[in-house]
Amino acid sequence: MTTTTLMVENKDGIANITVNRPASMNAMTVTTLQELSVVVQELSASAAVRAVIITGAGEKAFIAGGDIAMLQKLGPVAARELALLAHGLCRAIEQSPKPFIAAVNGYALGGGCELALCCDLRIAAENARFGQPEINIGILPGFGGSQRLPRLVGKGRALEMILTGDMIDAQEAWRIGLVNKVVPAAELMAAANAIAQKLAGKSLMALKLCKEVVVNGLEMDLDRACSYEADLFALSFATADQQEGMAAFLEKRAPVFSDR
């Protein structure tokens, strides 16, 4: 699709989505969210894509949140519609059969932090900063942050970030489990691409099932989640990739997955 706020490219099965509003620190508008929603759906369905990286244009910001000039004009009904649009986008990323990696190259605030939270992995540059500062403008997180952040870092740390609105740096984000890895800024995209390439070599069937069991299982009690895991574990044994993977292991060779 033609986009006005994004740059999208696909090379060797790794798709890169860059939010391209550097003059506004990549703050998201309704158009950005709509374009992201369509692009995520297209990349998720594309046989030419095996992993996706999301980042921001420029050196200052991943995504500095929602565009405040846009938010100021919203009434309650429009605000709810905006939140539901963002929720749909985040859920589409979580439910995508493809792995999504957030390459956080600067400020990830508000909606930017929330977009990173719904990705499967988060790689941060040393200069990255994370926060849910909505309280400072009299609102609360509306793109899923109040729910995903405590699930990721725990209730206490999440409430501290949400109630104070304070930012944390990349090392603190790593310490509390918000990000998976911190690297020098100059190495960020190479590090994200290396992980994407590693994931691209896995069975897409297995990746899809792994994402499903974790994301959906978190919403269940333990007994139900373990039963769900057993069901998907059994389903994995109905795939050609399971047969190939185990045969390759026993034959001491690299597997050649067919994603079936």
Beta strands, then each sheet from edge to edge (+ up, - down):
strand 1: 6-11
strand 2: 14-19
strand 3: 51-56
strand 4: 61-63
strand 5: 100-104
strand 6: 107-109
strand 7: 121-125
strand 8: 129-131
strand 9: 168-169
strand 10: 181-183
sheet 1: 1+ 2- 3- 5- 7- 10-
sheet 2: 4+ 6+ 8+ 9-
end
